[in-house]
């Protein structure tokens, strides 16, 4: 796709053609929207020279690193690897405490370098904890680099001023900063949309952390409490993967490409931060230990991250060694030149994986908005004589944090079910995760079949394979993902994991939301692993979120007469095909809940309606502005699909 082919809303195009364009250009000039002069950047650099490290770095070869069994496992895998036969240690990080403890353990064990790349870095407990850990590593002499997208990261110029003076081994860059500033005011936000919509809308969505070029974590988590089960009101169900070995070197190479890209701006070159550094004559501000909102939870995670027994049980024992691991990332050039095919490496590989599926696609995405490229792939799959089964775990309106995106999915229910053959399960916001028995069934470890049937694997598992998988992923059976709420005001959950399992052996875990924004706007990254053991674990984890206690199932409406059903079907198809004024209120399908005493059935089962009761299009959502706006966006804002 060429640069001019990127979809831009009509309102923005009209604004550009009218007198508003000149007003915006004047506003941009008033905001001094150009980059800083090299002289000012150099002046800030000289201003920082008098500020050495507060304590001399450790002179030992390992910079006084703490023992890290995770890094040891990664180094062992790297030593066993050859160019012809690579070996990677892989650990699935399905739970927030494990994902955070793994990061802290790797940071404390780093010998030489730590690189962190993320979309969001908040100033809450997780953001403070990670930043403090990285600063302690920098003070030991480890080279620490943080690259964060500017839109939702480090929006406090005073904080960046302090960090620039904290330790010379710590460097921070912000990707694609609006008007070359750390903080974007509402006026600047509006100006950026009007004058520079395409560039402003292109974000770095990669989530990667690499330690010593030998161990790396990638997946869906940003640095904010809700991604690690620490937000008391709303948490995400998310997924990362820890990889040690040659694949981590590929992560490091990708990070370097982004770090050196012109859109990655050092903090001292940001206009608001630069001004503070040049004019701040205050004494050197030493870094103080953070004050946490949840000190007990933070203390517990710190202890776990340093506890060899806990690490061995929760992270080392469930790991596996495998050779077929590939890390892929879109290039930073994707944002500058969307038409360059090589810049879309990760996006293209995902489409190839889905298009080559033989019998099953298990997909988990928070935002079910199918891009133009994906439509072709799924249409082709469903048109086959024996099409693969496509199971999708996604958000409901009640669980999503982006109702505008949900509206785009809601509009196309007929297309998704009939043209693509999707089985769609929408997450409930306040329900417990399945217990050990049901999780084990989902992993295929017990005799009872998993929800919606077993996959059509060519070879059944042996008893030893059953036992091995149960031992490998026993922490999935012991640690609940979600707890049961005590009231309607209890903690809510939303889905944020982005994963694929193809044909029982091919797994993708990364940042790609499998939507148009990830296809065309954001840069994305992740790993593709060809291993039946990991596929079993990820498949089971996804299917656990589709069980009746965790999700509603989407199925065609049942009408009292065939005539009414046929009429609604025709009106639905006609209304959905309209770019605007899609006002027919009855979608082709609605959400269903399993009746007590019935077992789970697939939506295409002839007995489905005997065991399921309809609960409406938006269960657990009261009549509210959220519901009204969802309806309005469905009817009037189809043109925003590419941006969403």
NUGUDO-481838 format. One line per 4 residues: number of its first residue (from 0); their letters; for each residue x, y, z of C-alpha. Coordinates in pm, 1 decimal, padded with zeros to 6 digits. Layout:
BEGIN
NUM = A = X:Y:Z  ...
***
This chain:
BEGIN
0 = XXXX = 00000.0:00000.0:00000.0  00136.3:00341.8:-00094.0  00156.5:00631.4:00146.3  -00141.4:00798.7:-00021.2
4 = XXXX = -00346.8:00482.6:00016.6  -00356.5:00501.6:00396.1  -00722.2:00568.2:00484.8  -00791.5:00917.3:00619.7
8 = XXXX = -01136.0:01020.7:00748.9  -01335.1:01246.0:00514.7  -01367.7:01510.6:00786.6  -00989.3:01541.2:00801.2
12 = XXXX = -00959.9:01560.8:00420.4  -01224.2:01832.3:00406.6  -01050.8:02024.7:00684.4  -00726.2:02014.4:00491.7
16 = XXXX = -00890.1:02159.8:00182.6  -01060.8:02444.0:00371.0  -00940.2:02752.1:00552.5  -00882.0:02540.2:00861.4
20 = XXXX = -00557.1:02421.6:00703.4  -00408.8:02772.2:00718.5  -00518.2:02811.9:01078.3  -00348.3:02485.8:01166.1
24 = XXXX = -00028.5:02582.1:00988.7  -00025.2:02905.7:01185.3  -00091.3:02709.4:01504.8  00196.0:02473.3:01429.7
28 = XXXX = 00428.1:02768.9:01381.9  00311.7:02918.8:01708.3  00378.5:02585.0:01876.5  00728.1:02580.4:01725.0
32 = XXXX = 00663.5:02234.3:01591.4  01007.9:02179.2:01438.9  01296.8:01982.6:01585.3  01548.5:02148.3:01813.0
36 = XXXX = 01864.0:02296.3:01670.1  02181.8:02087.8:01718.6  02322.1:02376.4:01921.2  02049.2:02347.6:02186.8
40 = XXXX = 02088.8:01969.8:02203.5  02464.1:02009.3:02248.7  02409.3:02273.6:02515.4  02189.9:02031.4:02710.9
44 = XXXX = 02448.9:01758.3:02668.7  02720.3:01981.5:02813.2  02486.8:02076.6:03096.5  02466.2:01708.2:03193.1
48 = XXXX = 02842.6:01645.2:03187.7  02896.5:01760.0:03549.1  02654.7:01491.7:03668.2  02844.2:01160.9:03693.3
52 = XXXX = 02700.7:00844.2:03843.3  02608.2:00886.8:04209.6  02805.3:00572.8:04292.1  03094.0:00425.5:04090.8
56 = XXXX = 02980.4:00130.2:03877.8  03088.5:-00217.8:03978.4  03414.8:-00310.1:03807.1  03353.6:-00684.4:03806.4
60 = XXXX = 03299.6:-00845.7:03469.1  02934.2:-00913.2:03550.0  02882.2:-00568.5:03710.8  02788.7:-00737.8:04040.3
64 = XXXX = 02484.1:-00910.5:03890.8  02261.2:-01122.1:04112.4  02215.7:-01490.7:04032.3  01943.6:-01537.8:03770.5
68 = XXXX = 01823.5:-01890.1:03689.9  01632.9:-01747.5:03392.8  01948.0:-01599.8:03240.9  02139.2:-01918.5:03319.3
72 = XXXX = 01877.7:-02120.8:03131.0  01901.2:-01880.7:02837.1  02280.2:-01899.1:02828.1  02272.7:-02278.1:02838.5
76 = XXXX = 02037.1:-02279.5:02540.3  02263.0:-02036.8:02353.4  02569.4:-02254.4:02422.1  02389.6:-02562.2:02287.0
80 = XXXX = 02285.3:-02380.9:01970.3  02453.3:-02397.4:01634.1  02367.0:-02218.7:01311.6  02220.5:-02541.3:01176.0
84 = XXXX = 02047.7:-02648.9:01497.1  01938.9:-02353.7:01713.0  01811.6:-02416.2:02065.9  01585.4:-02175.6:02253.3
88 = XXXX = 01444.5:-02196.8:02605.0  01079.5:-02089.2:02599.0  00857.8:-02002.0:02895.6  00493.6:-01900.4:02860.9
92 = XXXX = 00402.0:-01600.9:03080.8  00024.5:-01618.0:03116.6  00001.3:-01466.5:03464.8  00083.5:-01110.8:03565.1
96 = XXXX = 00293.9:-01194.6:03870.8  00507.7:-01436.7:03668.6  00553.6:-01185.8:03386.4  00663.6:-00911.4:03625.4
100 = XXXX = 00883.5:-01135.2:03841.8  01057.3:-01268.1:03530.1  01142.9:-00915.5:03419.4  01278.8:-00816.9:03760.8
104 = XXXX = 01489.6:-01131.8:03784.8  01639.9:-01074.8:03441.2  01716.3:-00710.3:03521.4  01895.5:-00796.8:03845.5
108 = XXXX = 02093.0:-01067.9:03666.4  02202.1:-00855.2:03370.1  02577.7:-00846.6:03308.3  02610.8:-00593.9:03026.4
112 = XXXX = 02293.7:-00457.8:02866.4  01917.7:-00418.4:02901.6  01698.9:-00286.3:02620.5  01327.7:-00215.8:02675.2
116 = XXXX = 01082.8:-00124.1:02398.6  00718.0:-00050.9:02475.4  00401.9:00129.9:02369.1  00291.3:00244.6:02717.2
120 = XXXX = 00494.9:00334.4:03025.8  00279.6:00472.3:03306.6  00381.9:00638.3:03631.3  00192.1:00388.6:03847.4
124 = XXXX = 00331.1:00109.0:04064.6  00450.7:-00112.1:03777.9  00605.0:00181.8:03593.4  00784.8:00296.2:03908.4
128 = XXXX = 00899.1:-00054.8:03999.1  01044.4:-00123.9:03655.5  01211.3:00215.9:03635.2  01367.3:00175.5:03979.2
132 = XXXX = 01498.8:-00171.5:03889.3  01650.0:-00040.8:03566.1  01814.2:00251.9:03744.4  01973.7:00014.9:03996.1
136 = XXXX = 02108.4:-00191.1:03704.8  02245.5:00123.5:03538.4  02419.3:00220.0:03862.9  02596.0:-00117.8:03858.6
140 = XXXX = 02734.3:-00025.1:03516.8  02485.2:-00207.0:03293.0  02397.0:-00016.0:02976.4  02019.9:00046.0:02997.7
144 = XXXX = 01817.8:00180.3:02705.1  01444.0:00253.1:02710.3  01253.9:00322.4:02389.3  00887.1:00409.2:02440.7
148 = XXXX = 00618.2:00543.2:02212.2  00555.2:00903.8:02313.7  00176.3:00900.1:02303.5  00129.6:00716.0:02635.7
152 = XXXX = 00478.1:00715.7:02791.3  00690.7:00950.8:03002.0  00460.6:01248.1:02952.7  00621.9:01428.4:03248.1
156 = XXXX = 00913.9:01649.4:03132.3  01028.3:01695.3:03493.3  01064.3:01317.4:03530.1  01268.8:01293.7:03211.0
160 = XXXX = 01483.6:01583.2:03334.2  01555.5:01389.8:03656.3  01624.7:01067.7:03468.8  01868.5:01241.5:03235.0
164 = XXXX = 02072.0:01337.1:03544.0  02036.0:01006.1:03728.3  02309.0:00792.9:03570.6  02504.9:00810.0:03243.2
168 = XXXX = 02437.5:00440.0:03181.2  02062.9:00509.2:03145.6  01930.7:00642.4:02813.0  01569.3:00713.8:02718.1
172 = XXXX = 01424.5:00788.3:02375.8  01064.1:00855.9:02276.2  00930.4:00735.2:01943.0  00743.7:00972.1:01709.6
176 = XXXX = 00697.0:01256.1:01962.5  00428.1:01507.7:01871.0  00594.7:01842.4:01791.3  00915.5:01700.2:01943.2
180 = XXXX = 00782.2:01724.7:02297.3  00735.1:01477.8:02580.6  00401.6:01625.6:02685.6  00122.7:01689.5:02434.2
184 = XXXX = -00138.9:01945.3:02530.9  -00500.4:01907.6:02410.7  -00444.2:02192.9:02164.9  -00134.0:02025.2:02023.5
188 = XXXX = -00319.9:01694.1:02006.3  -00591.3:01855.5:01792.0  -00334.2:02032.4:01577.3  -00146.1:01707.8:01513.8
192 = XXXX = -00464.0:01531.7:01400.3  -00551.2:01814.5:01164.8  -00214.8:01892.7:01011.4  -00023.0:01565.6:01035.6
196 = XXXX = -00287.8:01296.6:01068.7  -00101.7:01006.8:00904.9  00224.2:01054.1:01092.2  00051.4:01127.6:01423.5
200 = XXXX = -00155.9:00810.9:01387.8  00145.4:00585.6:01322.1  00269.1:00437.3:01648.1  00536.3:00195.1:01767.1
204 = XXXX = 00337.9:-00087.2:01926.2  00630.1:-00329.6:01981.1  00673.0:-00472.6:02331.7  01018.8:-00622.8:02384.8
208 = XXXX = 01274.6:-00652.7:02665.1  01619.5:-00801.1:02596.3  01893.5:-00873.2:02850.9  02254.7:-00934.6:02747.4
212 = XXXX = 02135.0:-01022.8:02394.7  02060.3:-01373.3:02524.2  01715.2:-01353.8:02691.2  01410.3:-01162.5:02571.9
216 = XXXX = 01043.4:-01114.0:02655.5  00778.1:-01017.0:02403.0  00399.1:-01023.9:02392.9  00108.7:-00796.9:02474.1
220 = XXXX = 00199.0:-00632.5:02806.2  00278.7:-00264.9:02849.6  00421.8:-00114.9:03168.9  00110.8:-00029.9:03364.1
224 = XXXX = -00058.6:-00191.0:03666.0  -00351.7:-00334.2:03471.7  -00125.2:-00548.2:03253.1  00016.7:-00729.5:03558.0
228 = XXXX = -00298.4:-00794.8:03765.7  -00226.5:-00500.9:03996.9  -00510.7:-00262.8:03915.2  -00789.1:-00293.5:04176.2
232 = XXXX = -01061.1:-00182.4:03931.0  -00972.7:-00318.0:03585.2  -00710.9:-00574.4:03480.3  -00618.6:-00728.5:03148.0
236 = XXXX = -00596.8:-01097.0:03063.3  -00270.3:-01087.1:02871.5  00015.4:-01306.5:02754.0  00394.3:-01280.1:02709.5
240 = XXXX = 00664.3:-01531.3:02627.9  01022.0:-01547.6:02756.4  01274.8:-01674.4:02503.1  01641.1:-01749.7:02573.1
244 = XXXX = 01884.7:-01825.1:02295.0  01935.2:-01717.1:01932.7  01583.8:-01567.6:01904.1  01679.4:-01311.2:02169.5
248 = XXXX = 01962.6:-01193.5:01944.7  01706.1:-01127.9:01672.5  01504.8:-00922.7:01925.9  01818.3:-00723.1:02004.4
252 = XXXX = 01887.2:-00655.6:01635.6  01528.8:-00534.7:01589.9  01556.0:-00304.8:01890.8  01874.3:-00154.5:01747.4
256 = XXXX = 01696.6:-00070.8:01421.0  01427.6:00119.5:01610.0  01675.6:00284.1:01845.5  01874.4:00427.9:01553.0
260 = XXXX = 01567.7:00537.7:01353.7  01519.4:00917.0:01313.7  01178.2:00897.1:01482.6  01343.0:00775.9:01805.6
264 = XXXX = 01427.0:01105.4:01975.1  01662.6:01124.2:02277.8  01504.4:01285.7:02580.8  01751.2:01574.7:02572.0
268 = XXXX = 01632.0:01656.4:02216.9  01268.0:01694.1:02324.0  01183.1:02063.8:02337.6  01021.4:02072.5:02681.6
272 = XXXX = 01281.1:01843.1:02841.0  01568.2:02023.5:02671.4  01450.1:02358.5:02808.0  01439.4:02218.8:03162.1
276 = XXXX = 01789.0:02072.5:03134.5  01940.5:02391.6:02990.4  01785.3:02622.2:03245.6  01782.3:02401.2:03556.5
280 = XXXX = 02068.6:02510.1:03783.5  01942.8:02313.0:04085.1  02171.6:02065.4:04263.3  02193.6:01715.2:04126.4
284 = XXXX = 01858.6:01542.3:04206.9  01936.3:01198.6:04344.3  01696.5:00917.8:04258.9  01481.2:00828.3:04556.6
288 = XXXX = 01310.7:00489.9:04608.0  00952.5:00516.1:04478.7  00649.2:00533.8:04703.8  00400.1:00265.8:04595.0
292 = XXXX = 00023.2:00268.8:04614.1  00029.0:-00106.8:04685.0  00351.2:-00162.0:04883.0  00260.2:-00511.4:05001.4
296 = XXXX = 00192.2:-00638.5:04649.4  00515.8:-00486.0:04521.2  00712.5:-00636.6:04810.1  00562.6:-00979.8:04736.9
300 = XXXX = 00659.5:-00966.7:04368.2  01010.4:-00852.5:04456.3  01050.6:-01147.8:04691.0  00916.5:-01390.3:04431.3
304 = XXXX = 01153.9:-01257.9:04165.6  01450.7:-01337.4:04393.4  01324.1:-01668.5:04534.2  01500.4:-01962.6:04361.2
308 = XXXX = 01232.0:-02211.6:04467.5  00947.8:-01992.2:04339.0  01129.9:-01927.4:04012.1  01207.0:-02295.2:03968.2
312 = XXXX = 00845.8:-02400.6:04023.6  00669.4:-02125.4:03834.1  00911.8:-02041.0:03551.5  01198.2:-02287.1:03511.3
316 = XXXX = 01005.7:-02615.3:03540.2  00734.6:-02511.3:03287.4  00993.6:-02402.4:03029.5  01074.7:-02608.6:02723.0
320 = XXXX = 01363.7:-02632.0:02479.5  01285.0:-02600.6:02112.1  01463.1:-02503.1:01795.0  01185.9:-02362.3:01581.2
324 = XXXX = 01154.5:-02009.9:01720.5  01145.1:-01702.1:01499.5  01124.7:-01343.6:01619.7  00971.0:-01109.9:01366.0
328 = XXXX = 00911.6:-00736.5:01371.0  00777.8:-00481.9:01129.4  01052.3:-00233.8:01047.5  01033.9:00126.7:01161.4
332 = XXXX = 01012.7:00204.0:00787.9  00659.8:00061.7:00798.6  00546.3:00394.2:00941.2  00748.0:00601.5:00697.3
336 = XXXX = 00685.4:00387.2:00388.8  00378.8:00164.8:00433.1  00409.5:00040.9:00073.5  00743.9:-00132.5:00127.1
340 = XXXX = 00667.9:-00503.2:00157.4  00980.8:-00584.7:00358.1  00873.3:-00336.5:00625.1  00561.7:-00546.0:00694.1
344 = XXXX = 00746.4:-00870.7:00767.6  00558.2:-00967.8:01082.5  00215.6:-00870.4:00949.4  00268.9:-01063.9:00625.3
348 = XXXX = 00391.4:-01375.4:00809.4  00079.3:-01384.1:01028.0  -00144.9:-01370.4:00721.6  00055.4:-01653.3:00563.5
352 = XXXX = 00017.2:-01865.9:00876.8  -00359.5:-01825.7:00880.3  -00391.9:-01878.0:00506.4  -00203.1:-02208.5:00524.2
356 = XXXX = -00413.6:-02357.3:00807.4  -00538.2:-02708.6:00734.8  -00789.3:-02782.5:01008.8  -00787.4:-02533.4:01297.4
360 = XXXX = -00722.3:-02167.1:01378.6  -00747.1:-02064.0:01745.3  -00722.8:-01686.9:01769.1  -00730.1:-01448.0:02063.3
364 = XXXX = -00755.0:-01075.1:01999.9  -00899.1:-00788.4:02203.7  -01024.7:-00606.4:01893.4  -01208.9:-00813.6:01634.3
368 = XXXX = -01188.7:-00574.5:01338.6  -01094.9:-00773.1:01028.3  -00869.0:-00590.1:00784.7  -00907.1:-00603.8:00407.1
372 = XXXX = -00614.3:-00842.4:00380.8  -00758.2:-01068.9:00649.6  -01098.0:-01076.2:00477.5  -00943.6:-01231.0:00169.4
376 = XXXX = -00761.2:-01492.2:00376.3  -01065.3:-01595.3:00581.0  -01297.6:-01593.2:00279.1  -01059.4:-01828.4:00097.9
380 = XXXX = -01034.9:-02060.8:00399.0  -01410.2:-02080.0:00448.3  -01469.1:-02151.9:00077.6  -01268.1:-02475.8:00093.5
384 = XXXX = -01447.3:-02809.1:00070.0  -01339.6:-02893.0:00425.1  -01268.9:-02552.8:00582.0  -01060.5:-02526.3:00897.2
388 = XXXX = -01240.1:-02445.1:01216.5  -01180.4:-02084.5:01330.4  -01233.8:-02016.1:01702.2  -01198.9:-01657.9:01822.1
392 = XXXX = -01173.4:-01534.4:02180.8  -01236.5:-01160.7:02200.9  -01391.6:-00888.0:02415.7  -01758.2:-00817.7:02474.3
396 = XXXX = -01882.0:-00461.7:02500.4  -01892.3:-00515.2:02878.2  -01524.2:-00614.0:02897.7  -01364.6:-00396.4:02631.3
400 = XXXX = -01183.2:-00071.5:02706.2  -01242.6:00050.2:02348.7  -01614.0:00057.4:02271.7  -01554.6:00245.3:01943.7
404 = XXXX = -01350.7:-00047.9:01816.4  -01610.9:-00294.4:01941.8  -01872.4:-00109.6:01735.2  -01683.5:-00194.6:01417.2
408 = XXXX = -01689.7:-00561.8:01513.2  -02056.8:-00547.6:01610.2  -02148.0:-00410.2:01266.3  -02018.9:-00716.3:01080.8
412 = XXXX = -02163.1:-01006.9:01277.9  -02328.3:-01161.8:00973.3  -02008.3:-01142.3:00771.7  -01800.3:-01293.4:01051.1
416 = XXXX = -02029.6:-01589.6:01113.1  -02152.5:-01669.0:00763.4  -01877.3:-01560.0:00524.4  -01577.1:-01647.3:00741.7
420 = XXXX = -01723.6:-01924.5:00957.4  -01599.9:-01775.8:01284.3  -01692.6:-01922.8:01622.6  -01684.7:-01610.7:01840.6
424 = XXXX = -01668.9:-01609.6:02220.2  -01698.7:-01271.3:02394.2  -01535.9:-01232.8:02734.1  -01740.1:-01168.7:03046.3
428 = XXXX = -01597.7:-00888.4:03260.7  -01660.0:-01036.1:03604.7  -01638.9:-01413.1:03620.0  -01390.0:-01663.5:03753.7
432 = XXXX = -01151.1:-01843.2:03528.7  -01214.3:-02214.0:03485.0  -01096.9:-02438.0:03765.6  -00824.4:-02704.3:03743.2
436 = XXXX = -01044.6:-02977.2:03597.8  -01182.6:-02762.7:03318.3  -00839.1:-02619.8:03237.7  -00698.4:-02970.5:03220.3
440 = XXXX = -00976.3:-03070.4:02981.7  -00890.1:-02773.6:02762.9  -00528.3:-02886.3:02752.5  -00647.4:-03229.7:02645.2
444 = XXXX = -00507.4:-03393.7:02956.2  -00826.1:-03559.9:03081.2  -01077.2:-03779.8:02905.6  -01352.1:-03516.3:02886.4
448 = XXXX = -01339.8:-03316.5:02561.8  -01258.2:-02946.9:02571.6  -01511.6:-02680.8:02498.5  -01637.6:-02686.3:02139.5
452 = XXXX = -01476.9:-03021.4:02060.0  -01125.5:-03151.3:02009.9  -00900.5:-03052.8:01724.2  -00858.3:-03289.3:01433.6
456 = XXXX = -00504.9:-03390.2:01518.0  -00361.4:-03662.7:01301.0  -00208.6:-03852.4:01592.9  -00359.9:-03893.5:01942.6
460 = XXXX = -00149.7:-03810.4:02245.8  00011.9:-04092.1:02435.8  -00011.7:-04132.7:02811.8  00345.3:-04009.6:02856.3
464 = XXXX = 00267.3:-03699.8:02651.4  -00033.1:-03635.8:02874.9  00179.6:-03662.3:03187.8  00456.8:-03449.4:03039.2
468 = XXXX = 00221.4:-03169.1:02942.4  00050.6:-03177.8:03280.1  00387.1:-03138.1:03452.0  00507.7:-02879.5:03202.9
472 = XXXX = 00209.6:-02650.4:03250.9  00086.8:-02745.7:03596.3  00108.1:-02382.2:03708.1  -00186.8:-02314.9:03474.8
476 = XXXX = -00390.8:-02553.6:03685.1  -00281.5:-02412.0:04019.1  -00289.2:-02035.3:03967.3  -00624.8:-01872.3:03884.8
480 = XXXX = -00622.2:-01601.7:03621.6  -00925.2:-01427.1:03765.0  -01109.4:-01427.2:04094.0  -01481.9:-01428.3:04152.8
484 = XXXX = -01625.0:-01082.0:04227.8  -01811.2:-01013.2:04549.4  -02041.4:-00748.5:04403.0  -02139.5:-00567.9:04086.6
488 = XXXX = -01871.9:-00310.6:04169.5  -01600.4:-00577.2:04187.3  -01291.8:-00580.9:03971.9  -01347.1:-00599.7:03596.5
492 = XXXX = -01138.3:-00783.5:03341.3  -01076.3:-00724.0:02975.5  -00887.5:-00920.7:02713.9  -00557.0:-00785.1:02583.4
496 = XXXX = -00370.3:-01101.4:02472.7  -00284.3:-01139.1:02103.8  -00211.9:-01500.1:02009.4  -00267.1:-01759.5:01737.6
500 = XXXX = -00250.3:-02137.8:01738.7  -00255.3:-02304.8:01397.5  -00309.9:-02679.7:01347.6  -00192.5:-02784.3:01695.7
504 = XXXX = 00172.3:-02694.2:01642.7  00225.7:-02337.6:01520.6  00200.8:-02053.0:01777.2  00219.4:-01675.5:01748.2
508 = XXXX = 00250.7:-01457.5:02059.8  00309.5:-01087.9:02014.9  00172.6:-00735.7:01996.6  -00024.8:-00767.9:01670.6
512 = XXXX = -00399.4:-00720.3:01731.9  -00488.2:-00886.7:01398.4  -00674.2:-00570.7:01296.1  -00633.6:-00290.1:01038.9
516 = XXXX = -00441.2:-00065.1:01276.6  -00182.6:-00336.9:01334.1  -00175.8:-00412.4:00961.2  -00121.0:-00059.4:00834.1
520 = XXXX = -00039.9:00192.0:01108.4  00144.1:00043.7:01405.3  00472.7:-00140.7:01398.9  00430.3:-00482.6:01562.9
524 = XXXX = 00654.1:-00761.3:01691.0  00629.9:-01115.1:01825.2  00752.7:-01471.5:01810.3  00636.7:-01760.6:01598.1
528 = XXXX = 00712.9:-02099.7:01752.1  00659.4:-02438.0:01589.4  00617.3:-02677.3:01881.5  00314.7:-02896.2:01968.7
532 = XXXX = 00383.6:-02867.4:02343.2  00361.5:-02489.6:02347.8  00066.5:-02503.8:02107.8  -00119.1:-02725.5:02355.3
536 = XXXX = -00055.7:-02483.1:02639.4  -00156.5:-02168.9:02449.2  -00457.0:-02343.8:02293.1  -00571.1:-02452.2:02638.4
540 = XXXX = -00520.0:-02106.2:02783.2  -00727.4:-01947.3:02505.7  -01002.9:-02207.8:02523.0  -01025.2:-02159.6:02898.3
544 = XXXX = -01141.6:-01804.9:02826.0  -01412.9:-01934.6:02590.9  -01579.1:-02158.4:02848.1  -01937.4:-02068.5:02952.1
548 = XXXX = -01830.9:-01926.6:03289.7  -01588.2:-01690.4:03117.4  -01757.5:-01595.9:02790.7  -02081.3:-01556.6:02600.2
552 = XXXX = -02103.9:-01728.8:02265.3  -02221.5:-01549.7:01952.3  -02485.6:-01732.7:01746.5  -02768.3:-01649.9:01500.2
556 = XXXX = -03088.5:-01515.9:01648.2  -03380.7:-01751.4:01677.3  -03709.8:-01610.9:01543.1  -04062.8:-01738.2:01612.8
560 = XXXX = -04128.0:-01802.9:01241.9  -03899.2:-01878.7:00943.6  -04047.4:-01580.1:00759.3  -03935.5:-01332.9:01027.5
564 = XXXX = -03593.1:-01494.6:01038.4  -03548.8:-01468.5:00661.3  -03670.3:-01106.0:00661.8  -03428.0:-01008.5:00940.4
568 = XXXX = -03144.7:-01182.5:00758.8  -03211.1:-00984.2:00442.3  -03244.8:-00653.1:00626.2  -02928.4:-00724.7:00825.3
572 = XXXX = -02724.8:-00799.3:00512.5  -02853.4:-00485.8:00339.7  -02794.9:-00262.0:00640.2  -02445.2:-00398.4:00709.9
576 = XXXX = -02341.5:-00332.3:00350.6  -02414.4:00039.4:00382.4  -02110.4:00256.5:00469.7  -02336.6:00491.7:00665.8
580 = XXXX = -02689.5:00479.3:00804.1  -02660.7:00118.4:00914.4  -02961.2:00164.9:01140.1  -03129.2:-00177.4:01144.2
584 = XXXX = -03130.4:-00256.7:01518.7  -03136.6:-00637.9:01499.9  -02801.3:-00788.0:01414.3  -02797.5:-01128.1:01250.0
588 = XXXX = -02650.1:-01279.4:01568.0  -02663.2:-01214.5:01940.4  -02495.1:-01341.4:02258.3  -02600.5:-01662.4:02431.6
592 = XXXX = -02544.4:-01811.5:02776.4  -02540.5:-02184.1:02858.5  -02845.1:-02307.5:03050.6  -02793.5:-02484.1:03386.3
596 = XXXX = -02762.9:-02859.4:03347.7  -02642.2:-02846.9:02986.3  -02298.1:-02914.8:02849.7  -02114.0:-02678.4:02613.7
600 = XXXX = -02204.2:-02706.1:02245.3  -02070.7:-02548.5:01932.2  -02297.2:-02281.0:01777.9  -02353.0:-02497.5:01469.1
604 = XXXX = -02484.5:-02789.5:01676.8  -02849.2:-02878.1:01595.7  -02920.7:-02879.9:01971.7  -02754.8:-02545.8:02042.4
608 = XXXX = -03078.1:-02352.4:02102.9  -03202.2:-02624.9:02336.8  -02914.5:-02556.8:02574.5  -02846.2:-02185.4:02531.8
612 = XXXX = -03055.8:-01880.4:02614.3  -03011.0:-01541.0:02443.6  -02883.7:-01263.9:02670.7  -02892.8:-00974.4:02423.6
616 = XXXX = -02638.6:-00799.3:02204.9  -02471.3:-00617.7:02495.4  -02504.7:-00833.7:02809.1  -02404.1:-00673.6:03139.3
620 = XXXX = -02412.7:-00326.2:02981.1  -02681.0:-00092.1:03116.4  -02849.0:00169.8:02903.0  -02576.5:00433.3:02900.6
624 = XXXX = -02368.7:00668.6:02688.2  -02135.8:00377.3:02613.8  -02420.7:00175.6:02463.1  -02566.4:00470.9:02270.9
628 = XXXX = -02229.5:00569.2:02125.2  -02162.3:00210.3:02022.4  -02487.7:00208.0:01827.3  -02409.0:00544.6:01667.8
632 = XXXX = -02058.0:00443.9:01563.4  -02193.0:00120.8:01415.6  -02442.3:00318.0:01210.3  -02237.4:00619.1:01105.6
636 = XXXX = -01862.9:00565.8:01139.3  -01776.7:00273.6:00913.4  -01507.9:00488.1:00749.5  -01306.6:00476.8:01070.9
640 = XXXX = -01242.0:00101.8:01043.1  -00895.0:00153.2:00900.3  -00796.8:00381.2:01186.2  -00953.2:00160.9:01454.2
***
